Amino acid sequence: MKILLTGGNGQLGRCLQDRFPADWQISVTTSSDLDIGDAAAVERAVLAFQPDAIINAAAYTAVDKAESEPENSARVNSAGPENLARAARLIGARLVHVSTDYVFDGTAQRPYQETDNTSPVCVYGRTKLEGEKRVQELLPDAVILRTAWVFSEYGSNFVKTMLRLGEQRDALSIVSDQLGCPTYAGDIAQAIIVLLQQSAAGGIYHYCGDQQATWYDFAEQIFIQATQQGRLAKAPQLTAINTEAFPTPAQRPAYSVLDCSKVQHYGVKLSDWQKALSAVVAES
Ligand SMILES: NC(=O)c1ccc[n+]([C@@H]2O[C@H](COP(=O)([O-])OP(=O)(O)OC[C@H]3O[C@@H](n4cnc5c(N)ncnc54)[C@H](OP(=O)(O)O)[C@@H]3O)[C@@H](O)[C@H]2O)c1
């Protein structure tokens, strides 16, 4: 299979490169050689390589910064996927586009299904939702994979931030009233590969970790791993705080657990994030 990958330097982009089957032909692009917000550049790259599928791992992921840079966020998260969908349609290629749990407002009482109403509460979520809609309009055959709370051995993420802060401070306050599902980027990469191998039907799919947690729970697990592995001599003292005590420019959904039943029909395994966390802490 011929794959054009965007966002090759991101967490997911790098995990995909580690996992692609050896007989797949991959054209890896990064933000410096293919800006997905540039429609003409996207079309040129797609026409030149003639991929069977495009995987969009590129995104504007700075959730707080997006509040003051809505145009940049929209250019990458809304226009970017639109440009990729247009180019894919030109040559009859498939598109796998990655989206987010932040398309929801977090008021649900049970895990979100793919068909539930969306109502993002921040610029990042709104621009990602717009990207989904443009992809669906142009290319109903596209696979849109919504995921959440992504971490890996690459780039910057909550695990790396906690490990850094744990080295610098004796005590940390962590938000304990937002509930979601941590997800290892390597498992998302594997899920995408399986969906392409299985020629999954177009549509939205949810994919995240197999156990829910608050940021506080997640931090606790990180420090358990870090001390058990000797990465930290002593875990910092953790204090659970409410979202109001940790104001951020972007509002986040209080609850963003995703119901992942649909994707499991293709034999995709949910992310065993606790197992992955142990390896990520060891490698970080
Ligand atoms: N991280 C999370 O917690 C999370 C949660 C839910 C969903 N997601 C979704 O999961 C997907 C993968 O996220 P990730 O964590 O792997 O993100 P990431 O590590 O931030 O990587 C995103 C990549 O996109 C690239 N990029 C930014 N603007 C671009 C542009 N105009 N053209 C081409 N590339 C561009 C970035 O390049 P530069 O480094 O050069 O800017 C970066 O390498 C995204 O769709 C994201 O929205 C992530």
The ligand as a Tripos MOL2 file, in Angstrom:
@<TRIPOS>MOLECULE
LIG
   48    52     1     0     0
SMALL
NO_CHARGES

@<TRIPOS>ATOM
      1 N1         -2.2010   15.3280   21.7260 N.am      1 LIG1
      2 C1         -3.3970   15.0240   22.2360 C.2       1 LIG1
      3 O1         -3.5790   14.9180   23.4580 O.2       1 LIG1
      4 C2         -4.5610   14.7460   21.3110 C.ar      1 LIG1
      5 C3         -5.8310   14.4850   21.8680 C.ar      1 LIG1
      6 C4         -6.8950   14.2100   21.0090 C.ar      1 LIG1
      7 C5         -6.6990   14.1910   19.6450 C.ar      1 LIG1
      8 N2         -5.4800   14.4760   19.1370 N.ar      1 LIG1
      9 C6         -5.3190   14.4750   17.6840 C.3       1 LIG1
     10 O2         -4.4050   13.4470   17.3460 O.3       1 LIG1
     11 C7         -3.6730   13.8150   16.1760 C.3       1 LIG1
     12 C8         -2.1880   13.6340   16.4200 C.3       1 LIG1
     13 O3         -1.8160   14.4520   17.5110 O.3       1 LIG1
     14 P1         -0.3260   14.4710   18.0850 P.3       1 LIG1
     15 O4         -0.4310   14.4490   19.5620 O.co2     1 LIG1
     16 O5          0.5160   13.4680   17.3690 O.co2     1 LIG1
     17 O6          0.0940   15.9480   17.6600 O.3       1 LIG1
     18 P2          1.5280   16.6240   17.6770 P.3       1 LIG1
     19 O7          2.5160   15.7760   18.3720 O.co2     1 LIG1
     20 O8          1.3130   18.0340   18.1360 O.co2     1 LIG1
     21 O9          1.9100   16.6360   16.1420 O.3       1 LIG1
     22 C9          1.2270   17.4140   15.2270 C.3       1 LIG1
     23 C10         2.1450   17.6120   14.0480 C.3       1 LIG1
     24 O10         1.4390   18.4050   13.0840 O.3       1 LIG1
     25 C11         2.3900   19.2480   12.4860 C.3       1 LIG1
     26 N3          1.7680   20.4080   11.8720 N.ar      1 LIG1
     27 C12         1.3090   21.5280   12.4800 C.ar      1 LIG1
     28 N4          0.8490   22.3940   11.5540 N.ar      1 LIG1
     29 C13         1.0450   21.8050   10.3480 C.ar      1 LIG1
     30 C14         0.7900   22.2020    9.0120 C.ar      1 LIG1
     31 N5          0.2380   23.3890    8.7110 N.pl3     1 LIG1
     32 N6          1.0980   21.3390    8.0180 N.ar      1 LIG1
     33 C15         1.6710   20.1380    8.2970 C.ar      1 LIG1
     34 N7          1.9580   19.7210    9.5340 N.ar      1 LIG1
     35 C16         1.6270   20.5450   10.5470 C.ar      1 LIG1
     36 C17         3.3110   19.6420   13.6240 C.3       1 LIG1
     37 O11         4.5280   20.1050   13.1010 O.3       1 LIG1
     38 P3          5.4130   21.1640   13.9290 P.3       1 LIG1
     39 O12         5.9320   20.4110   15.0880 O.co2     1 LIG1
     40 O13         6.4600   21.5780   12.9690 O.co2     1 LIG1
     41 O14         4.4790   22.2620   14.3110 O.co2     1 LIG1
     42 C18         3.4460   18.3550   14.3820 C.3       1 LIG1
     43 O15         4.5480   17.5980   13.9420 O.3       1 LIG1
     44 C19        -4.1120   15.2460   15.8550 C.3       1 LIG1
     45 O16        -5.1040   15.2110   14.8810 O.3       1 LIG1
     46 C20        -4.7000   15.7510   17.1510 C.3       1 LIG1
     47 O17        -5.6700   16.7610   16.9370 O.3       1 LIG1
     48 C21        -4.4020   14.7330   19.9350 C.ar      1 LIG1
@<TRIPOS>BOND
     1     1     2 1
     2     2     3 2
     3     2     4 1
     4     4     5 ar
     5     4    48 ar
     6     5     6 ar
     7     6     7 ar
     8     7     8 ar
     9     8     9 1
    10     8    48 ar
    11     9    10 1
    12     9    46 1
    13    10    11 1
    14    11    12 1
    15    11    44 1
    16    12    13 1
    17    13    14 1
    18    14    15 2
    19    14    16 1
    20    14    17 1
    21    17    18 1
    22    18    19 2
    23    18    20 1
    24    18    21 1
    25    21    22 1
    26    22    23 1
    27    23    24 1
    28    23    42 1
    29    24    25 1
    30    25    26 1
    31    25    36 1
    32    26    27 ar
    33    26    35 ar
    34    27    28 ar
    35    28    29 ar
    36    29    30 ar
    37    29    35 ar
    38    30    31 1
    39    30    32 ar
    40    32    33 ar
    41    33    34 ar
    42    34    35 ar
    43    36    37 1
    44    36    42 1
    45    37    38 1
    46    38    39 2
    47    38    40 1
    48    38    41 1
    49    42    43 1
    50    44    45 1
    51    44    46 1
    52    46    47 1
@<TRIPOS>SUBSTRUCTURE
     1 LIG1         1 GROUP 0 **** ****
